[in-house]
Amino acid sequence: MQYRHIVFCLSLMGATHAGATGVAVQVQDATGKALPDTVIYIEPESGAAPARPASAVIEQKGLKFLPLVTVVQTGATINFPNNDKVRHHIYSFSPAHKFDQKLYSGQAASPQVFDKAGTVVLGCNIHDKMIAYVKVVDTPYFAKTDGAGAARIELPAGGKYVVKAWHYNTVGGATPEQTLTVKAGDLATTVFKLPMKPIVAEDAAL
Ligand SMILES: [Cu+2]
């Protein structure tokens, strides 16, 4: 009885201590201020990541795109429900996905398939201040940093991975990367410092 009880406790401890395999990232600007809405994405150093594109939604509400930043894997579909009372006319001129969805309301916008990796900037022809960013990446391992500039991404196995950090407001679109060796059952931690463009007065007022 006693012996069985000890074995049971040890196996429970084992389950608790074998944590998830992954990477925890902290993102800051050059002054050390936490940077929310940074896209972190991770690719295996060799070989391709599995294709598991999940669909996403970018709504229009209060004359804004919500969320401001979306990250999807190549091949993902995004829907654009208009939850405002006014009509929107959304578009992208970005080479990674050009489209033009003329005036629509409700659910009438065509879903868009994002089949090329890159950055897509969305705008609205009627409301100049509406803007959103879609980062399309060739990996299902991604996250956005939270209000404290933190993101955590789980990985299927230990190994060498390339971790990249992208923010829509970096100088020259800089997307720094780091190669990390991740041990199975371990959370590798790292910090990115991004060179940010100054915030213009108009943005600050929003
Ligand atoms: Cu609009």
Residues whose N, C-alpha, C, O or C-beta is under 5 A from the ligand:
A	BS01	CU	R87 H88 H89 C124 I126 H127
